[in-house]
Amino acid sequence: MAEIEQIRVSIKRPKDSLDGKVVGYIRSNPFGLEADYSQVITATLKNHWLPLALFSSGLRGEELRQIGIWAIGQLEAQISVIRRICGIVPDPLVVTSNTSMQASDIVASDSPSILGIISADQEISSTDEDDNDDDEFLDSQNYQEMTDIKRMFGWDKQNGG
């Protein structure tokens, strides 16, 4: 029977360094998972690097997309654990992968927008040279745009609105 070629990874770090503390934490089986140390390390590497490694080896299309979705899901779950344990409130300016609306959908009307105009290369430029239009900020069109923006970023769901 032919021998399978394997890659060996070894990590040595001083115990009191940040790297050593991370390795020690993972070795301690902190959540009582049935996975051993090497499985946790390998899973962590896959979560972060598998889609990029497969892309660089030539994989494209639906299979790469599905693997990317899986990896993002794993990373989002880890983000959630870190936030809960560390007591970190989500940053409302961070756009998650659940966002289905695009800024270009909001700017699609012919009327001037507080978002400006998105050019063909997706850069946003202002349509108004004057920044002295504070009275215009509260009109109904701008209120609707702000509501759309909140929905686009998921802020309406976070605040129960």
C-alpha positions in Angstrom: 0.0 0.0 0.0 1.3 3.5 -0.9 2.2 5.8 1.8 0.2 9.1 2.0 2.4 12.2 1.9 1.7 14.3 4.9 2.5 17.8 6.1 3.7 18.2 9.7 3.1 21.4 11.6 4.9 22.2 14.9 4.4 25.3 17.0 6.7 26.2 19.9 6.2 29.5 21.7 7.2 30.7 25.2 4.3 30.0 27.6 4.1 33.6 28.8 3.9 35.1 25.2 0.5 35.9 23.6 1.1 33.0 21.1 1.9 30.6 24.0 -1.2 31.7 25.9 -3.4 31.0 22.8 -1.8 27.6 22.2 -2.2 26.8 26.0 -5.8 27.9 25.9 -6.6 25.7 23.0 -4.8 22.7 24.5 -6.8 23.1 27.7 -10.0 22.1 25.8 -11.8 25.2 27.1 -15.4 24.2 26.0 -15.1 20.5 26.7 -15.4 19.7 23.0 -14.7 16.2 21.8 -12.1 17.5 19.3 -8.5 17.1 20.2 -5.9 19.9 20.0 -4.8 19.2 16.4 -8.4 19.1 15.2 -9.1 22.5 16.7 -6.0 23.9 15.1 -6.9 22.4 11.7 -10.5 23.7 11.9 -9.2 27.1 12.8 -6.9 27.1 9.8 -9.7 25.9 7.5 -12.1 28.6 8.8 -9.7 31.3 8.0 -7.8 30.1 4.9 -9.7 27.2 3.1 -11.6 29.4 0.6 -8.4 31.4 -0.3 -6.3 28.2 -0.6 -8.8 26.6 -2.9 -9.1 29.7 -4.9 -5.4 29.9 -5.4 -5.3 26.3 -6.5 -7.8 27.1 -9.2 -11.2 26.2 -7.8 -14.0 28.5 -9.0 -17.8 28.6 -9.3 -20.5 27.2 -7.0 -18.3 24.9 -5.0 -15.9 27.7 -4.0 -18.9 29.9 -3.2 -20.4 27.2 -0.9 -17.1 26.7 0.9 -16.8 30.5 1.3 -20.3 30.7 2.8 -19.4 27.8 5.2 -16.2 29.6 6.3 -17.9 32.9 6.8 -20.5 31.2 8.9 -17.8 29.6 11.1 -16.1 33.0 11.5 -19.3 34.8 12.3 -20.1 32.2 14.9 -16.7 32.7 16.5 -17.3 36.5 16.4 -20.6 36.0 18.2 -18.9 33.8 20.9 -16.2 36.5 21.4 -18.7 39.3 21.7 -20.8 37.4 24.2 -17.9 36.2 26.4 -16.2 39.6 26.3 -19.3 41.7 26.6 -18.8 43.5 23.3 -21.8 45.2 21.7 -21.9 44.8 17.9 -20.7 47.9 16.0 -23.7 49.3 14.2 -21.4 50.5 11.3 -20.2 46.9 10.5 -22.2 45.4 7.6 -22.8 41.7 8.0 -23.1 39.1 5.3 -26.9 39.0 5.9 -27.3 42.4 4.2 -29.4 42.0 1.1 -29.9 45.6 0.0 -27.1 47.5 -1.8 -26.4 51.2 -1.7 -27.0 51.4 -5.4 -30.6 50.2 -4.8 -31.2 53.2 -2.6 -29.6 55.7 -4.9 -31.6 54.5 -7.9 -34.0 57.4 -7.9 -33.5 60.5 -10.2 -33.8 62.9 -7.3 -30.8 64.2 -5.4 -29.7 61.9 -2.6 -28.0 62.4 0.7 -25.9 59.4 -0.3 -24.6 61.2 -3.4 -24.2 59.4 -6.7 -22.4 56.1 -7.1 -20.3 56.2 -10.2 -19.5 53.2 -12.4 -16.5 52.3 -10.3 -18.7 52.4 -7.2 -17.2 55.6 -5.7 -19.6 57.9 -4.0 -19.5 61.5 -4.9 -21.6 64.4 -3.6 -24.2 65.9 -5.8 -24.3 69.2 -3.9 -21.3 71.5 -3.5 -22.9 73.4 -0.6 -22.9 71.7 2.8 -25.2 74.4 4.2 -28.4 72.6 3.7 -29.2 71.6 7.3 -32.9 72.6 6.8 -33.2 70.0 4.0 -32.0 67.2 6.2 -35.4 66.6 7.9 -37.6 66.6 4.8 -39.6 63.4 4.0 -37.4 62.2 1.2 -34.3 62.3 3.4 -36.3 60.6 6.2 -37.2 57.8 3.9 -33.6 57.5 2.7 -32.4 57.3 6.3 -35.0 54.6 7.0 -33.7 52.7 3.9 -30.1 53.1 5.1 -31.0 51.7 8.5 -32.7 48.7 6.9 -29.7 48.2 4.6 -27.3 48.0 7.5 -29.6 45.9 9.7 -30.0 48.6 12.3 -33.8 48.3 12.2 -33.6 44.7 13.3 -31.1 45.4 16.1 -33.3 48.0 17.7 -36.6 46.2 17.2 -37.8 48.6 14.5 
